[in-house]
Amino acid sequence: MNKAFVFFPSKFLKRAPHFFPSSHNFSSKPIQIQPPNLTLTACIRLLQSCSDQRDLKGGQQLHAHMLIAGFFHSSPLPTTSLINMYSKCSISISDALSVFLLSTHYQNVFAFNAIIAGFVSHDLSDEVLDFYNEMRMIGLVPDRFTFPCVIKACCDVMDVGKIHGLVFKLGLEFDLYIGSALVHAYLRVAFSSEALRVFDDLPDRDDVVIWNAMINGFAQAGEVDKAMEVFQMMAENGVVPNRFSVTGILSVFAMVGEIYNGRLIHGFVIKMGYDSSVAVLNALIDMYGKCEHVVDAVMVFDSMVEKDMFSWNSIICVHEQCGDHEGTLRFLRKMLHASFQPDFVTIASVFPACAHLAALMHFREIHGYMIVNGSGNFGIYGGQDNIYINNAVMDMYAKCGSLREARFVFDKMSHRDAASWNIMIMCYGMHGFGNEALNMFYSMSKAELKPDEVTFVGVLSACSHAGFVRQGRDFLASMQSKYGVLPTIEHYTCVIDMLGRAGQLEDAYELLSTMPYEANPVAWRACLAASQLHGNSDLSEVAAQQIFELEPEHCGSYVMLSNIYGASGRYKEVFGLRSTMRQQDVKKTPGCSWIELSNGVHAFVTRDRNHPEEYEIYAGLDSLTACLCEHNYTKLLEASL
């Protein structure tokens, strides 16, 4: 029996299906390698090259050659080199673990260090601690290479403290890399005082590594002021920042929107020649984007000779965060043209852009790409069902107005949570399908899923759009008593809107005045819109006055009240409102609409004459307006202007 199985029967071999492919056998069908007389030293050197280049096939060929040559019986070095290669080149840790367990030299600290480092690189923290404990149990003493990896896997302060104590016992507390790992770990578990104590006790702080640990640790812990203080101390101590220092401090400036210091670091980057580093340039793009300096972010991106996935995701995220939805889709097309495949980060940025522009065709293309390339993880398409991705796809179809496709995704989901039902309820409600929305709510209750606040916002909105006044009142009254959900101001606003749309203005105003919350501008705007729709100028003035006091900079209320005055011939009041807007420096944002056709998304602002086909567009609009007037939709037409 192989010695490896003596120490790992109960804990690790039971996990064999998790770690090992069913048909895996390293020694079967060895691949011949040229030349056949490679020495052990040459094999070790070539394995390192395969690790650096992520060349799994080349590493497997070397492995086969080393098995044939019998190198594994003479030294533990081939085992550690193979574990390192498989850890870096394989998608899973199974190959590296196979080499470890089947090696005759597994009972040495070098093999354990290699497999522990492999677990760390695959984010398997529990396995790191398990193997570390087994290592201690069989009497092996961890060394200066063991501790940084094990400390990185610690998730709570108790584990960090225990390992810190052993570090002291072994006399390794002054080791720079162990100290850096301890600093980072203590900051990760929010023990900044201990991190500072470790930092202060290190006798040699001239190395940039320990400073980087402090800067990045404070940045990731959200303590941006301390991160900037450490960076300043670093400069005062004469330690020159390297690329990792720059990316760390740029992430801090991105968090606080510190554009001035960010530009200074950009100058430092150019001066030190760090602008050849893709990671540094990616950090600059992120910093400029979060400071809302899109032009600078694009300039950095365009200057990059080499771009990676993070570069494309960063520039796409920048445009979406700054509200440039067309730019988001434009850079997505550029990314695809550059042969980069979108990942979850890309999709998460592109979804809102499609929803905002109601760009259904763009979204269908993205959804199709996800299905073909497996990014969607849909159980209905043969992959593992991912409820969050399915919900996002369903939500996008709903916001783009394609109820049929949204319902198709919903029906094919093997698992649904409350958000899945909420999306469909909101989807039907916002498009005026009140009966379908309520049926979806009742089906949700039968599925034994508890409705939440979001559910009732969707239900009450559906009642409002469909004119189901009685049902809406009943739902509001029974929310807490029957479903255990306390009505919020959003729910009361939905009912106020519902009553106003139905022409029950007095009831709407009474609910607005008596609800257990102080009315906010949204509730008053719902009242104002209903007053405009039904021509009640007295209530309009009351609602508008409240909005002016709560939100004087909002232009919509001025426009609505001005339209009401104009419709009733009160032009003196119209001029007075316009004068007030000038005094308050309130400016109306031009109305904008867009439509998606086969050749892209076309955007229009009010009285836009810049489109190359503007004559045909306005002719069609005039014809549509005439049809509305012929069918007595004049009142509705006036309300929309």
C-alpha positions as CSV (number, residue, x, y, z in Angstrom):
1,M,0.0,0.0,0.0
2,N,1.3,3.4,-0.9
3,K,2.3,5.4,2.2
4,A,0.1,8.4,1.2
5,F,-3.0,6.4,1.9
6,V,-1.9,5.7,5.5
7,F,-2.3,9.3,6.6
8,F,-5.2,10.5,4.4
9,P,-7.8,7.7,4.4
10,S,-10.8,9.3,6.1
11,K,-10.5,13.0,5.3
12,F,-9.1,13.2,1.8
13,L,-9.7,10.0,0.0
14,K,-13.5,10.3,0.7
15,R,-13.3,13.5,-1.4
16,A,-11.9,11.6,-4.4
17,P,-14.9,12.3,-6.6
18,H,-14.4,16.0,-5.9
19,F,-10.7,16.1,-6.6
20,F,-10.0,13.4,-9.2
21,P,-11.4,12.7,-12.7
22,S,-12.8,9.2,-12.9
23,S,-10.5,8.0,-15.7
24,H,-7.3,9.8,-14.6
25,N,-4.1,7.8,-14.7
26,F,-0.8,9.6,-15.1
27,S,1.2,6.5,-16.0
28,S,-1.0,5.2,-18.8
29,K,0.0,5.9,-22.4
30,P,3.0,8.0,-21.6
31,I,3.8,10.5,-24.3
32,Q,7.3,10.2,-25.8
33,I,9.4,13.4,-25.5
34,Q,12.3,14.5,-27.6
35,P,15.1,14.3,-26.8
36,P,14.8,11.2,-24.6
37,N,18.0,11.8,-22.6
38,L,16.8,14.9,-20.7
39,T,18.5,15.2,-17.3
40,L,16.6,15.8,-14.1
41,T,17.9,19.4,-13.9
42,A,16.7,20.1,-17.5
43,C,13.3,18.6,-16.7
44,I,12.9,20.8,-13.6
45,R,13.9,23.9,-15.6
46,L,11.5,23.0,-18.4
47,L,8.7,22.3,-15.9
48,Q,9.2,25.8,-14.5
49,S,8.9,27.2,-18.1
50,C,5.7,25.3,-18.6
51,S,4.3,26.7,-15.3
52,D,5.2,30.3,-16.4
53,Q,3.6,29.8,-19.8
54,R,0.6,27.8,-18.6
55,D,1.6,25.0,-21.0
56,L,-0.3,22.0,-19.5
57,K,0.4,19.7,-22.5
58,G,4.2,20.3,-22.4
59,G,4.1,19.7,-18.6
60,Q,2.3,16.4,-19.1
61,Q,4.9,15.3,-21.7
62,L,7.7,16.1,-19.2
63,H,5.8,14.2,-16.5
64,A,5.6,11.1,-18.7
65,H,9.3,11.3,-19.5
66,M,10.2,11.7,-15.8
67,L,8.1,8.6,-15.0
68,I,9.9,6.5,-17.6
69,A,13.3,7.8,-16.5
70,G,12.6,6.9,-12.8
71,F,13.4,10.4,-11.5
72,F,10.8,10.3,-8.7
73,H,12.8,7.8,-6.6
74,S,16.0,9.8,-6.4
75,S,14.8,13.2,-5.1
76,P,11.7,15.1,-3.8
77,L,12.4,17.9,-6.3
78,P,10.4,16.4,-9.3
79,T,7.3,16.0,-7.1
80,T,7.3,19.6,-5.9
81,S,8.0,20.9,-9.4
82,L,5.1,18.8,-10.9
83,I,2.7,19.9,-8.1
84,N,3.6,23.5,-8.9
85,M,3.1,23.0,-12.7
86,Y,-0.2,21.3,-12.4
87,S,-1.5,23.9,-9.8
88,K,-0.8,26.7,-12.2
89,C,-1.7,25.0,-15.5
90,S,-4.8,22.9,-14.6
91,I,-8.3,24.2,-14.2
92,S,-8.7,22.1,-11.0
93,I,-6.3,21.0,-8.3
94,S,-7.0,17.3,-9.0
95,D,-3.8,16.7,-11.0
96,A,-1.5,18.4,-8.5
97,L,-3.2,16.4,-5.6
98,S,-2.8,13.2,-7.5
99,V,1.0,13.8,-7.8
100,F,1.2,14.6,-4.1
101,L,-0.7,11.6,-2.8
102,L,1.0,9.1,-5.2
103,S,4.5,10.4,-4.4
104,T,7.0,8.4,-2.3
105,H,8.4,11.7,-1.1
106,Y,5.2,13.2,0.2
107,Q,6.4,13.2,3.8
108,N,8.6,16.3,3.5
109,V,7.9,20.0,4.0
110,F,8.7,20.8,0.3
111,A,5.9,18.7,-1.0
112,F,3.5,20.0,1.6
113,N,4.5,23.6,0.8
114,A,3.8,23.0,-2.9
115,I,0.4,21.5,-2.5
116,I,-0.6,24.1,0.1
117,A,0.4,26.8,-2.4
118,G,-1.6,25.1,-5.0
119,F,-4.7,25.1,-2.8
120,V,-4.2,28.8,-2.2
121,S,-4.0,29.5,-5.9
122,H,-7.3,27.8,-6.4
123,D,-9.0,29.6,-3.4
124,L,-9.5,26.4,-1.4
125,S,-8.9,27.8,2.0
126,D,-10.4,24.9,3.9
127,E,-8.1,22.4,2.2
128,V,-5.1,24.6,3.0
129,L,-5.8,24.5,6.7
130,D,-6.6,20.8,6.6
131,F,-3.3,19.9,4.9
132,Y,-1.5,22.3,7.3
133,N,-3.0,20.5,10.3
134,E,-2.1,17.1,8.8
135,M,1.4,18.3,8.2
136,R,1.7,19.2,11.9
137,M,0.2,15.9,13.0
138,I,2.9,13.8,11.2
139,G,5.6,15.9,12.8
140,L,6.7,18.2,10.0
141,V,7.8,21.7,11.0
142,P,6.4,24.5,8.8
143,D,9.1,26.9,7.4
144,R,9.2,30.4,6.1
145,F,7.6,29.3,2.8
146,T,4.7,27.5,4.5
147,F,3.4,30.3,6.7
148,P,2.6,33.0,4.0
149,C,0.3,30.6,2.2
150,V,-1.4,29.3,5.3
151,I,-1.9,32.8,6.7
152,K,-3.5,33.9,3.5
153,A,-6.1,31.1,3.9
154,C,-7.1,32.2,7.4
155,C,-10.6,33.6,7.6
156,D,-10.9,34.6,11.2
157,V,-8.7,36.3,13.8
158,M,-8.4,33.1,16.0
159,D,-6.7,31.2,13.1
160,V,-4.4,34.1,12.4
161,G,-3.5,34.5,16.1
162,K,-2.6,30.8,16.5
163,I,-0.3,30.8,13.5
164,H,1.2,34.1,14.6
165,G,2.0,32.4,17.9
166,L,3.8,29.5,16.2
167,V,5.7,32.0,14.1
168,F,7.0,33.6,17.3
169,K,7.9,30.2,18.7
170,L,9.9,29.2,15.6
171,G,11.7,32.6,15.6
172,L,10.3,33.7,12.2
173,E,8.6,36.8,13.4
174,F,11.1,39.1,11.6
175,D,10.7,37.4,8.2
176,L,9.6,40.0,5.7
177,Y,7.2,37.8,3.7
178,I,5.6,36.3,6.8
179,G,5.3,39.8,8.3
180,S,3.6,41.0,5.1
181,A,1.1,38.1,5.2
182,L,0.3,38.7,8.9
183,V,-0.3,42.4,8.2
184,H,-2.6,41.7,5.3
185,A,-4.5,39.0,7.3
186,Y,-5.0,41.1,10.4
187,L,-6.3,44.0,8.2
188,R,-8.6,41.5,6.4
189,V,-10.2,40.5,9.7
190,A,-10.4,44.2,10.9
191,F,-7.6,44.0,13.5
192,S,-5.7,47.1,12.3
193,S,-4.0,47.6,15.7
194,E,-2.4,44.1,15.4
195,A,-1.4,44.8,11.8
196,L,0.3,48.0,12.9
197,R,2.1,46.3,15.7
198,V,3.5,43.6,13.4
199,F,4.6,46.3,11.0
200,D,6.3,48.4,13.7
201,D,8.1,45.3,15.1
202,L,9.8,44.5,11.8
203,P,13.4,45.5,12.1
204,D,13.9,46.0,8.3
205,R,11.2,48.1,6.6
206,D,13.2,49.2,3.6
207,D,11.6,46.6,1.5
208,V,8.6,47.8,-0.5
209,V,6.8,44.5,0.0
210,I,5.7,45.3,3.6
211,W,4.6,48.8,2.7
212,N,2.5,47.4,-0.1
213,A,0.9,44.9,2.3
214,M,-0.1,47.9,4.5
215,I,-1.4,50.0,1.7
216,N,-3.4,47.2,0.0
217,G,-4.6,45.9,3.3
218,F,-6.0,49.2,4.5
219,A,-7.5,49.8,1.0
220,Q,-9.3,46.5,1.0
221,A,-10.5,47.1,4.5
222,G,-12.0,50.4,3.4
223,E,-9.7,52.5,5.7
224,V,-8.7,54.8,2.9
225,D,-7.3,57.6,5.2
226,K,-4.9,55.2,6.8
227,A,-3.9,53.8,3.4
228,M,-3.0,57.3,2.2
229,E,-1.1,57.9,5.5
230,V,1.0,54.8,4.9
231,F,1.8,55.8,1.3
232,Q,2.9,59.2,2.6
233,M,5.1,57.5,5.3
234,M,6.5,55.3,2.6
235,A,7.7,58.3,0.6
236,E,9.1,60.0,3.8
237,N,11.1,56.8,4.6
238,G,12.7,56.9,1.2
239,V,11.1,53.7,-0.1
240,V,10.4,54.0,-3.8
241,P,6.8,52.7,-4.7
242,N,6.7,49.9,-7.2
243,R,3.9,48.8,-9.5
244,F,2.0,47.1,-6.7
245,S,2.2,50.2,-4.6
246,V,0.8,52.3,-7.4
247,T,-2.1,49.9,-8.1
248,G,-2.9,49.9,-4.4
249,I,-3.0,53.7,-3.9
250,L,-4.9,54.2,-7.1
251,S,-7.6,51.9,-5.8
252,V,-7.8,54.2,-2.7
253,F,-8.1,57.3,-4.9
254,A,-10.8,55.6,-6.9
255,M,-12.8,54.9,-3.8
256,V,-12.7,58.5,-2.5
257,G,-12.8,60.2,-6.0
258,E,-9.5,61.9,-5.4
259,I,-8.7,63.0,-9.0
260,Y,-5.9,65.5,-8.2
261,N,-3.7,63.0,-6.4
262,G,-4.7,60.4,-9.0
263,R,-3.3,62.6,-11.7
264,L,-0.1,63.1,-9.6
265,I,0.3,59.3,-9.4
266,H,-0.3,59.1,-13.2
267,G,2.6,61.5,-13.7
268,F,4.7,59.4,-11.4
269,V,3.8,56.3,-13.4
270,I,5.0,57.9,-16.6
271,K,8.2,59.1,-14.9
272,M,9.1,55.7,-13.5
273,G,8.2,53.9,-16.7
274,Y,5.4,51.9,-15.1
275,D,3.1,52.8,-18.0
276,S,4.2,49.6,-19.7
277,S,2.4,47.6,-17.0
278,V,-1.1,46.5,-18.0
279,A,-2.1,46.2,-14.3
280,V,-1.1,49.8,-13.6
281,L,-2.9,51.1,-16.7
282,N,-6.0,49.2,-15.7
283,A,-5.9,50.8,-12.3
284,L,-5.6,54.2,-13.9
285,I,-8.6,53.5,-16.1
286,D,-10.6,52.4,-13.0
287,M,-9.5,55.5,-11.0
288,Y,-10.4,58.0,-13.8
289,G,-13.7,56.2,-14.4
290,K,-14.8,56.3,-10.7
291,C,-13.8,60.0,-10.6
292,E,-16.1,60.4,-13.7
293,H,-13.3,61.5,-16.0
294,V,-14.3,59.3,-18.9
295,V,-12.1,61.1,-21.5
296,D,-9.0,60.5,-19.4
297,A,-10.0,56.8,-18.9
298,V,-10.4,56.4,-22.7
299,M,-7.1,58.1,-23.4
300,V,-5.3,55.7,-21.1
301,F,-7.1,52.7,-22.7
302,D,-6.3,53.8,-26.2
303,S,-2.6,54.3,-25.3
304,M,-2.3,50.6,-24.2
305,V,-0.2,48.5,-26.5
306,E,-1.5,45.3,-24.8
307,K,-4.9,44.9,-23.3
308,D,-6.3,42.1,-21.2
309,M,-9.7,41.1,-20.0
310,F,-9.5,43.6,-17.1
311,S,-8.8,46.4,-19.5
312,W,-11.9,45.8,-21.5
313,N,-14.1,45.3,-18.5
314,S,-12.8,48.5,-16.9
315,I,-13.5,50.7,-19.8
316,I,-16.9,49.1,-20.3
317,C,-17.7,49.6,-16.6
318,V,-16.5,53.2,-16.8
319,H,-19.0,54.1,-19.5
320,E,-21.9,52.4,-17.8
321,Q,-21.1,54.0,-14.4
322,C,-21.1,57.4,-16.0
323,G,-24.4,56.8,-17.8
324,D,-23.0,56.5,-21.3
325,H,-25.0,53.5,-22.3
326,E,-24.3,53.8,-26.0
327,G,-20.6,53.9,-25.2
328,T,-21.0,50.8,-23.1
329,L,-22.4,48.9,-26.1
330,R,-19.9,50.5,-28.5
331,F,-16.9,49.2,-26.4
332,L,-18.6,45.8,-26.1
333,R,-18.6,45.5,-29.9
334,K,-14.9,46.6,-30.0
335,M,-14.1,43.9,-27.4
336,L,-15.8,41.2,-29.5
337,H,-14.0,42.5,-32.6
338,A,-10.7,42.1,-30.7
339,S,-11.5,38.4,-30.0
340,F,-12.1,38.8,-26.3
341,Q,-14.9,36.8,-24.8
342,P,-17.2,38.6,-22.3
343,D,-17.3,37.2,-18.8
344,F,-19.7,37.8,-15.9
345,V,-18.3,41.3,-15.2
346,T,-18.8,42.3,-18.8
347,I,-22.4,41.0,-18.8
348,A,-23.2,42.8,-15.5
349,S,-22.2,46.1,-17.1
350,V,-23.9,45.5,-20.4
351,F,-27.3,44.4,-19.0
352,P,-28.2,47.8,-17.5
353,A,-27.1,49.6,-20.8
354,C,-29.5,47.4,-22.8
355,A,-32.3,47.9,-20.2
356,H,-31.8,51.7,-20.2
357,L,-31.9,51.9,-24.0
358,A,-34.5,49.2,-24.3
359,A,-32.1,47.7,-26.9
360,L,-33.8,44.4,-27.3
361,M,-31.8,43.2,-30.4
362,H,-28.5,44.0,-28.7
363,F,-29.6,42.0,-25.6
364,R,-30.8,39.1,-27.7
365,E,-27.3,39.0,-29.3
366,I,-25.7,39.0,-25.9
367,H,-28.1,36.4,-24.5
368,G,-27.4,34.2,-27.6
369,Y,-23.7,34.6,-27.0
370,M,-24.1,33.6,-23.4
371,I,-25.9,30.4,-24.4
372,V,-23.5,29.4,-27.1
373,N,-20.4,30.0,-24.9
374,G,-21.9,28.7,-21.7
375,S,-21.7,32.0,-19.8
376,G,-25.4,31.8,-18.9
377,N,-25.1,28.6,-16.9
378,F,-28.7,27.8,-17.8
379,G,-30.1,24.5,-16.7
380,I,-32.6,24.7,-19.6
381,Y,-29.7,24.8,-22.0
382,G,-27.7,21.9,-20.6
383,G,-25.5,23.7,-18.0
384,Q,-25.9,24.2,-14.3
385,D,-28.9,26.3,-13.4
386,N,-27.8,29.7,-12.1
387,I,-30.7,31.5,-10.6
388,Y,-29.1,34.9,-10.5
389,I,-28.1,34.9,-14.1
390,N,-31.6,33.7,-15.1
391,N,-33.2,36.4,-13.0
392,A,-31.0,39.0,-14.7
393,V,-31.8,37.8,-18.2
394,M,-35.5,37.7,-17.4
395,D,-35.4,41.2,-15.9
396,M,-33.6,42.5,-19.0
397,Y,-36.3,41.0,-21.3
398,A,-39.0,42.6,-19.2
399,K,-37.4,46.0,-19.2
400,C,-36.9,45.8,-23.0
401,G,-40.6,45.1,-23.4
402,S,-40.4,41.4,-24.5
403,L,-42.8,39.8,-22.0
404,R,-43.0,36.6,-24.1
405,E,-39.2,35.9,-23.8
406,A,-39.2,36.9,-20.1
407,R,-42.0,34.4,-19.4
408,F,-40.2,31.8,-21.4
409,V,-37.0,32.1,-19.3
410,F,-39.2,32.1,-16.1
411,D,-41.1,28.9,-17.1
412,K,-37.9,27.0,-18.0
413,M,-36.1,27.8,-14.7
414,S,-35.7,24.7,-12.6
415,H,-35.3,26.8,-9.4
416,R,-37.0,30.1,-8.6
417,D,-36.6,32.5,-5.7
418,A,-38.7,35.4,-4.5
419,A,-36.8,37.7,-6.9
420,S,-37.8,35.5,-9.9
421,W,-41.5,35.9,-9.1
422,N,-41.1,39.6,-8.3
423,I,-39.5,40.3,-11.7
424,M,-42.5,38.7,-13.5
425,I,-45.1,40.5,-11.3
426,M,-43.3,43.9,-12.0
427,C,-43.0,42.9,-15.7
428,Y,-46.7,42.3,-16.1
429,G,-47.6,45.3,-14.0
430,M,-45.5,47.9,-15.7
431,H,-46.9,46.8,-19.1
432,G,-50.6,47.0,-18.0
433,F,-51.3,43.3,-17.7
434,G,-52.9,43.5,-14.3
435,N,-54.7,40.1,-14.3
436,E,-51.5,38.3,-15.3
437,A,-49.6,40.1,-12.5
438,L,-52.2,39.2,-9.9
439,N,-52.3,35.6,-11.1
440,M,-48.5,35.5,-10.8
441,F,-48.8,36.7,-7.2
442,Y,-51.4,34.0,-6.3
443,S,-49.2,31.4,-7.9
444,M,-46.2,32.6,-5.9
445,S,-48.3,32.2,-2.7
446,K,-49.2,28.6,-3.8
447,A,-45.5,27.9,-4.3
448,E,-45.1,28.7,-0.6
449,L,-42.8,31.6,-1.2
450,K,-43.4,34.5,1.2
451,P,-44.0,37.9,-0.6
452,D,-41.8,40.7,0.5
453,E,-41.9,44.5,0.1
454,V,-40.8,44.4,-3.5
455,T,-43.6,41.9,-4.3
456,F,-46.2,44.3,-3.1
457,V,-44.7,47.3,-4.9
458,G,-45.2,45.2,-8.1
459,V,-48.7,44.1,-7.1
460,L,-49.9,47.6,-6.2
461,S,-48.2,49.1,-9.4
462,A,-50.1,46.5,-11.4
463,C,-53.4,47.5,-9.8
464,S,-52.6,51.1,-10.5
465,H,-51.9,50.6,-14.2
466,A,-54.8,48.3,-14.7
467,G,-57.3,50.3,-12.7
468,F,-58.0,47.6,-10.1
469,V,-58.9,50.1,-7.3
470,R,-60.7,47.7,-5.0
471,Q,-58.0,45.0,-5.2
472,G,-55.3,47.6,-4.6
473,R,-57.1,48.9,-1.5
474,D,-57.5,45.3,-0.2
475,F,-53.9,44.5,-0.7
476,L,-52.7,47.6,1.2
477,A,-55.1,46.8,4.1
478,S,-54.0,43.1,4.3
479,M,-50.3,43.5,3.8
480,Q,-49.3,43.4,7.5
481,S,-52.2,41.4,8.9
482,K,-52.2,38.6,6.3
483,Y,-48.7,38.6,4.8
484,G,-46.6,40.1,7.7
485,V,-45.2,42.9,5.5
486,L,-45.3,46.4,6.9
487,P,-46.4,48.9,4.3
488,T,-43.7,51.5,3.4
489,I,-44.1,54.9,1.8
490,E,-43.5,53.2,-1.6
491,H,-46.6,51.2,-1.1
492,Y,-48.7,54.2,-0.1
493,T,-47.4,56.1,-3.1
494,C,-48.5,53.3,-5.4
495,V,-52.0,53.4,-4.0
496,I,-52.1,57.2,-4.2
497,D,-51.1,56.9,-7.9
498,M,-53.8,54.3,-8.4
499,L,-56.5,56.4,-6.8
500,G,-55.4,59.5,-8.8
501,R,-55.4,57.6,-12.1
502,A,-58.9,56.4,-11.4
503,G,-60.1,60.0,-10.8
504,Q,-60.6,59.6,-7.0
505,L,-58.5,62.7,-6.3
506,E,-60.1,63.4,-2.9
507,D,-59.4,59.9,-1.7
508,A,-55.8,60.1,-3.0
509,Y,-55.3,63.4,-1.2
510,E,-56.8,62.1,2.0
511,L,-54.5,59.0,2.0
512,L,-51.5,61.3,1.2
513,S,-52.4,63.5,4.3
514,T,-53.2,60.6,6.7
515,M,-50.6,58.0,5.9
516,P,-48.1,57.2,8.7
517,Y,-45.2,58.7,6.8
518,E,-44.3,62.2,5.8
519,A,-45.0,62.6,2.2
520,N,-41.9,62.8,-0.1
521,P,-41.6,64.5,-3.5
522,V,-42.5,61.2,-5.3
523,A,-45.8,60.9,-3.5
524,W,-46.7,64.6,-4.2
525,R,-45.6,64.2,-7.9
526,A,-48.1,61.3,-8.2
527,C,-50.8,63.6,-6.8
528,L,-49.7,66.4,-9.2
529,A,-49.8,64.1,-12.2
530,A,-53.3,62.9,-11.4
531,S,-54.4,66.5,-10.9
532,Q,-53.1,67.4,-14.3
533,L,-54.7,64.3,-15.9
534,H,-58.1,65.2,-14.5
535,G,-57.8,69.0,-14.8
536,N,-57.9,69.8,-11.0
537,S,-55.9,73.0,-10.9
538,D,-56.6,73.7,-7.2
539,L,-55.1,70.4,-6.1
540,S,-52.3,70.8,-8.6
541,E,-51.3,74.1,-6.9
542,V,-51.2,72.4,-3.5
543,A,-49.1,69.5,-4.7
544,A,-46.8,71.7,-6.7
545,Q,-46.2,74.0,-3.8
546,Q,-45.2,71.0,-1.6
547,I,-42.8,69.8,-4.3
548,F,-41.2,73.2,-4.7
549,E,-40.5,73.3,-1.0
550,L,-39.1,69.7,-0.8
551,E,-37.3,69.6,-4.1
552,P,-37.0,73.2,-5.6
553,E,-34.4,72.1,-8.2
554,H,-36.6,69.5,-9.9
555,C,-37.8,70.9,-13.2
556,G,-40.6,68.4,-13.9
557,S,-43.1,69.8,-11.3
558,Y,-42.7,73.4,-12.8
559,V,-43.4,72.0,-16.3
560,M,-46.5,70.0,-15.2
561,L,-48.0,73.0,-13.3
562,S,-47.2,75.3,-16.2
563,N,-49.1,72.9,-18.6
564,I,-52.1,73.0,-16.2
565,Y,-52.1,76.8,-16.1
566,G,-51.7,77.0,-19.9
567,A,-54.6,74.5,-20.5
568,S,-56.9,76.7,-18.3
569,G,-55.8,79.9,-20.0
570,R,-53.9,81.3,-16.9
571,Y,-51.0,82.7,-18.8
572,K,-50.0,85.2,-16.2
573,E,-49.3,82.3,-13.8
574,V,-47.4,80.5,-16.6
575,F,-45.1,83.5,-17.0
576,G,-44.7,83.7,-13.2
577,L,-43.6,80.1,-13.1
578,R,-41.0,80.6,-15.8
579,S,-39.7,83.7,-14.0
580,T,-39.3,81.6,-10.8
581,M,-37.5,78.9,-12.7
582,R,-35.0,81.5,-14.0
583,Q,-34.5,82.9,-10.5
584,Q,-34.0,79.4,-9.0
585,D,-31.7,78.5,-12.0
586,V,-34.0,75.5,-12.7
587,K,-33.4,74.3,-16.3
588,K,-35.5,71.8,-18.1
589,T,-33.6,68.9,-19.5
590,P,-34.7,68.4,-23.1
591,G,-36.9,65.3,-23.6
592,C,-35.1,62.4,-25.2
593,S,-36.4,59.2,-26.7
594,W,-34.8,56.4,-28.7
595,I,-35.8,53.5,-30.9
596,E,-33.9,50.4,-31.9
597,L,-33.8,49.3,-35.5
598,S,-31.8,46.8,-37.4
599,N,-29.0,49.3,-38.0
600,G,-28.7,50.4,-34.3
601,V,-30.2,52.6,-31.7
602,H,-31.5,56.0,-32.8
603,A,-31.8,58.8,-30.2
604,F,-33.8,62.0,-30.5
605,V,-34.2,65.1,-28.4
606,T,-37.1,67.6,-28.4
607,R,-37.4,69.3,-31.8
608,D,-34.4,67.3,-33.1
609,R,-33.7,68.1,-36.8
610,N,-30.3,66.4,-37.0
611,H,-31.3,63.0,-38.2
612,P,-30.6,62.4,-41.9
613,E,-34.2,61.1,-42.4
614,E,-35.8,63.9,-40.3
615,Y,-38.3,64.8,-43.1
616,E,-39.8,61.3,-43.2
617,I,-39.8,61.0,-39.4
618,Y,-41.7,64.3,-38.9
619,A,-44.2,63.4,-41.7
620,G,-44.9,60.1,-39.9
621,L,-45.2,61.9,-36.6
622,D,-47.7,64.4,-38.0
623,S,-49.7,61.6,-39.5
624,L,-49.8,59.8,-36.1
625,T,-50.9,63.0,-34.3
626,A,-53.7,63.5,-36.8
627,C,-54.9,59.9,-36.2
628,L,-54.9,60.6,-32.4
629,C,-57.0,63.7,-32.9
630,E,-59.5,61.9,-35.2
631,H,-60.1,59.3,-32.5
632,N,-60.6,61.9,-29.7
633,Y,-57.3,61.3,-27.9
634,T,-56.6,65.0,-27.8
635,K,-56.6,65.1,-24.0
636,L,-54.1,62.3,-23.7
637,L,-52.0,63.9,-26.4
638,E,-51.9,67.2,-24.4
639,A,-51.0,65.4,-21.2
640,S,-48.0,63.8,-22.9
641,L,-46.6,67.1,-24.2
